[in-house]
Amino acid sequence: MNISIILAAGEGTRMNSNVPKVLHKVCGRPILEYVIDASKNANLEKNYVIVGHGEKEIKEKFKDHDIIFKTQPIGKNYPYGTGYAVMQAIDYIEDNSNVIILYGDTPLITDKTILKLMEYHKKNKNNGTVLTAFLDDPTGYGRIVRDEKGHILKIVEDKDATEEEKKLKETNSGIYCFNGKDLKSALKKIDNNNAQGEYYITDVITILKEKGNRVGAYIIDDPREIHGINSRIQLAFCEKIMRERINHKHMLEGITIINPENTYIESSVIIGKDSIIYPGTILTGDTIVGEDCIIGENSRIENSKIGNKVEIYSSTITESKVGDRCTIGPYAHLRPNCNLGKDIKIGNFVEVKNSTIGDGSKASHLAYIGDADVGEGVNIGCGVIFVNYNGHSKFRTVVEDNAFIGSNSNLIAPVIVRKRGYVAAGSTITDEVSEGSLSIARARQVNKDGWVDKKR
């Protein structure tokens, strides 16, 4: 059996946050979720997560995931260190298992790297294998010390390293593959006789070597994968790399992203081929964008479904649906629970909220459509307001097919405009407009000749 032990008990003090470190987000997802997914995608049958600080919040966030939590006791009366954390799962380690040690704060690690590490471990019949990387600046990382034949002698933590050892560029990622029986045996022998007074998992390598066991190192292809997060600066670094990965994936699948460095797309987003994404776009959550769409500059779309051949310019869409061939914006706002049909135009400075709009309708500019059911082929003029709130309750407005709502009109809900109803500009409608009728609800114009001269 292949299993993972994911260490996620750290306090993360350098994050300076009330949020547990592994729950901070990279491209919209908790850091720990990336590690769990990589582990599962590498076909590890059991995944154990060691928690400590923020235990309650972490368990609540991942309560629906197929993982097993084990609590690491924390406090002055308990020791610290990676070795002590791994000890919490010792009862779950079977003798004939392969155990992968991972960290909950390294979201860039991939399932491909985990698989390569396991393959290398098995191919070379190692008792223990460490994942290593060559870094230009290895400060803070444990160093890999090799003998003259290139075999691993030991791993030295940065704080315990001599000046000569600190010059070494090959670093310990902290990620390992161990044979279950050997790992359990070595865990019982490690001590905390070091500068930090902690139990290091790195000491397992030394113990295995001293027993004559075979220990190897697999050098990672992309050193960026091992970058952990201990500060907001490192969080931003990982965010940048993850955003690059996501955008590259979409471009390889046939999407044009004009400026990937200035485009934010979360990993859960789906985009159809031949769509074009302009700079400043933000696509988040369970958003789906269809084929041949244009998402214009500085648009934000959250948890929404966009049809094919839709054009959106500098607008915000939240938890809504937009049908094929619609045009949105610039500066339009679709608030939650909007459902737009096909061939609809929502123009500049139009706000729509909790409404359905039928095929071919249009609101070209400066209108508010709230709590409404608008039919097909409806024209909503400039300055129209659907008055849906009386200070206590919300009410709905119904505008049926092919109606015309003139500019600067107010529709006072609850009210209905029947099919082909025509509301004259400047009207305030409080009663039903019958089918095919013209409704004029405004004061009659009065001109007083000579009034200006008399006033003077």
N, C-alpha and C positions, 0 to 999 in steps of 0.2 A: 504493500500500500504506500502511496505517496501522500504526504500530509504537509501542511504549512503551519508554522507558528509565527504569528504576526504580532510584533511588540508594539503596543499602543498605550502604555501606562504612564508615559512621561508627562511631566507637569507643563512643560513648554513656557517657562517663565519669561524667556526673551521675546515671546510674542506679545507680552504685556496686554493680556486679554482675559476676559471672563469666560470666553469660549474655549473648550478643550482644543488643544492644538490640532488634533487629527480631524476635527469637525470644521476647521476653516476650509474655505472653498477654493478650488482651482477650476476655472471655467465652469462655474455653477455647480460643481459636485464636491462633496467632502473629500479631503485628502485621502482618508482611509479607504473610501470606496474604490478608488483607482487600484489600490494595492490588493484589495479583496477580489476585484474583478480579474486582475492579472493572474492571481493565484488560481482562481476557478478556471480561467481560460487555458491555463497550463495543465489542466486535467489533474489537479491535486484533489483527491477524494474527500479529505477532511481539512477544514480550515479553522484553526484555533486562534482566537484573538485575546491577547493578554491586556487587561485593562486595569487602571488604578485611578489616577486623577481624572475626574470627569466621567467616572464609570456610569453613573445613572444616565447622563445625557447621551453617551455613546451607545449604550444598550438600547435606549429608546429610539435613537435614530436608525439603528440597524436591526430592529426587532423583527423585520420581515425578511431578513437575509438568512441564507442557509449557512450560518457560521456558529461556532461554539465559543462562548466567552469563558475565560478563567480570570479570576481577580487576583492581582498582585497586592499583598498587604503593603500599605505605605505608612510612613511615620518614623519618628526617631528610633523606635524600638526594632525597626526592620532594616535589613541591608538593602542596598541599591545595586544597580548594574544590569547589563544585558544578560549575564549568566544567571543572575537571580531571577530575572523575568522568565527566561526559558525554563527554569526549574519548576515553575508553576504548572507547566504542562507535561511534566515528566511521566505522570501516570497514564497519559494518553499515547505515549510513544511505544509502538510495538517493536520488538527486536528486529524483525525482518523488513521494517519500513524504511523509506527514504524520507528524511525530514529536511524541509526547506525553511530556513530562518529568514524572515522578512521584517521590514519596519513600516509601521503605519504612517510615517511622515515622509516617505519617498514615493510620491505619486507618479513619477516618470518611469518607474520600472515597468517593463513590458512582459507579457506572457512568453514572447519569443525568447527573451533572454533567460527566463526561468527554465524553459524547455532545453535550451542549449546548455545551461549549467547542469541540469540533470543528466543529459546525454553524455556530456564530458565526464561527469562523475562515474556513470555506469561503464562507459567505454574503457576508462582507465582503471577500473576496479578500485577506486579510492575508498578509504574509510571516511575521509572528510575532504571537501572541496570548498575553497573560498573564491568568491567572485571578486576580482581585482580590477583596478583601473589605473592608468597613468595620467596624472594630473600635473599641469604646469605649476599650480600652487596647491600643494597637498596639506596646507596648514589645517589642523583640526582633525585630520584623518589618521588612523593607525597606519603604520608603515609595514610593508612586506619585506622581511629580511630573508635573503636566500644565501645558500652556500656557493662555493666556487663552481659547482656543477649546475647551478640554477634551481636546486631543490629548495623548497620552503623550509626555513629553520624555525621561524616564529613570526608572530605578529606583535608589534610594539605599539601601544596607544601613544598618541601624540604627546600627552603630558608626562609619559614615562620614558620617552625616547631620548637618547643621547643626541648631542649636536650632530654627530656623524650620521646617525640614523634618520634625523630630521631632513637630511639632504636627499634621502631616497624619494623617488617620484612615484613608485608603484604603491598604491594605497589600498587599504582594505575597505570594501564597500559595506561591510557588515552583513552581507548576505552570504549564506552558506548552504551547502548540501551535506548532510551527515547520514551515515548508516545508523538506524535507530539504536541498536544494541551498544555501539561504540559511543554514541552521544550520551546515553544514560550513564554509562560507566564513567565517562570523563566528567560529567556534571557533578558527580559525587566527590570528585577529587579537587575541584578548583577552590581557591581561597581568595581572600580579599587583601592580601599583603601587597598593596600598591599605593601609589600617590593619592588616589581617590578613596581608598578603602572600600572599593566596590568589587563585586563578582563579575568578571569579564567573560563573555562567551569566547573571546579570542584565546583564552587560556586552554580551551578545549583542543585547539590546534597543537599547542605545545605538548599537552599530555598525550595526545595521539602519536606525535612524533617520538616522544620518549619511550613509548611502548612498542615502537617499531612499526606502527601502522602506516599505511600509504596516505599521504596528504598531497593534494594538488591544488592548482590555482587556474581558474578560467578567466582570461582577460576579456573584459566586456568590449563590444564593438564601439558603443557610444557612451563615453564616460558621463555624459549629462544625465543618464538614467539613474545614477546612484546619488544624485544631489538630494540631500534631505532638507527639511524645512524646520528651522529653529528661530526664524525671525521674519518680520514682514518683508524685509529685503529679499530673503530667500524665497518667500512665498511669491513675490512678484517675478522673480527669475523663473520659477517653475510654471507660473501662469503664462509667461511669454513663450516658453518652449511648448507647452500643451496647446496654446492657441495656434502656434505654428504647425504643429502636427495635424490639428483638426482642419485648418485651412488648406494645407497641402493635400489631405485626403479628399476634400471636396473638389479641388482643382483637378486631381487625377481622375475623378469621376465625371468630369465634363462640365464643371461650373467655372465661370469666369469671376475671379475676385480681383478687382482693379488694383487695390492696395491692401495686400494681406496683413501688413504691419498695422494697419489702421482699421481692421475689421474684427469684430468680436462675435464668434459663433460657438455656442456650447456644443458639447459632444453628442447631446441627445437630439440635435436638430437634423432634419432630413431635407435635402434640397434636390430638386429635379434637374436633369441635364439641360445645358444651354441657358440656364438662368445666369444673370449678371448681377453681381453684388458690388455696389459702389462704396467708397470710403465712408467711415463713420457709422456703418450699419451695425446693429446689435440684434442678434437672433438668439433667443433663450428658451429654455424649457422644452416642452414637447411640440415645438413649432415644426410644421411641415410646409415647405414652399414647393410649388409645382414646377413644371417644366416651362422654359422660355419666359420666365418672369424677369422683370427689372426691379430690383430693390434699390431705390435711389439713395443718395447721400443722406447720412444722419437720420436714418429710419430705425425705429425700434419695434420689434415684433416679439411678443411674449406668449407662449402657450397657445398659438393660433394656427389655423389651417388656411393656407393660401392656395387657390386653384392655379390652373395653367394660364400662361400669357397675361398675368396680372402685372400692372405697373404701379409701384408705390414710391412716392417721392416725399422725403423729409417728414414722415408721419409716424404716429405711434398707434400700434394695434395690440390689444391685450385680450386674451381669452375669447377670441372671436373667429368666425369663419367668413372667408371671402371667396366668392365663386369665380369661375373662369372669366378672363378678359375684362375684369374690373380695373378702373383707374382710381387711385387714392392719392389725395394731396395735391400740392404741397401743404404741409402744416395741418393735416387732418388728424382727428383723434377718434379711434374706435375703442370705446371702453368695453368692459366685459359683457359677454352674452349678446354680441351682435352677430346676426346671420345675414350676410349679403348674398343675393342670387348672382346671376351672370350679367355681364355687360352693364354694370352699374358705375356711375361716376359719383364719387364723394370728393368734392373739390376743396379748395384752400379755406382753411379756418372753419371747417364743418366738424361738429362733434356729434357722434352717434353713441347712444348708450342703451343697452338692453332692448334692442329693436331688431325686427326682421324687415328686410327691404327686398321687394320682388325684382325679377329680371327687367333690365332696361330702364330702371328709374334713375333719377339724378338729382343731386343737391350740389350745385356747382360752387357755391361759396356762401360763407358767413351764415350758417344755420345751426340750430340745435334740434336734434331728433332724439327724444328720450322717451322710453317706455312706449314704443309705437309699433304698429303692424302696418307697413306700407306695402301696397300691392305693386303690380307690374306697370311699367310705362308711366310712372308718376313723375311730375316735375315739381320740385320744391324750390321756390325762388329764394333770392338773396334776402337775408335778414329774417327768415321764418323761424319761429320758436314754437316747439311743442311744449306747452306749459303743463307739466306733469305732476307738480308738487304744490300742495296748498298750505304747506307749513307743518302738516301732521301726517299726511298719507300721500302715496304715489298712485296715479291713475294712468290708464292707457288710452292712447289715441289710435283710431283705425282710419286709414286712408286707402280706399279701394282702388282698383285698377284704373289707369288712365286719367286719374284726377289731376287737377292743376292747382297748386297752391301759390298764389301771387306773392310778390316780395313784401317783406315787412308785415306779414300776417302772424297772428297768434292763434294757435289752436288750443283751447282751454279744455283739458281732459277732465272727465271722460267725454269724448265726442267722436262722431263718425262722419267722414266725408265719403259719400257713396260713389259708385262708378261714374266716371266722367264728370264728377262734380267740379265746379270751377269757383275758386275763392278769389275774390278781387283783391288786388294789392292793398295793403294797409288795413285789412279787416281783422277783427277780433271775433273768432267763432266760438260760440258757447252752445249752439244747438246743432242738431244733425243737418247736414247738407244733403238733400235728396239727389237721386241719380240724374245726371245731366243738367243739374240746376246751376245757375250763377248765384253766388251768395255775396252780398255786399253788406258789411257790418262796420260802417264808419260814419262819422258825421258828414252831412252834406256841406260842400264847399260854399262859402259865402264871400263874395267880393264886394267891398264898400268903396265905391268910387269917390275920389277926392279926400279920403280919410287922412292921408299922410299930410297933405297941405293944411287941413284943419288942425291936426295935432300940433303942427309947428306954430 
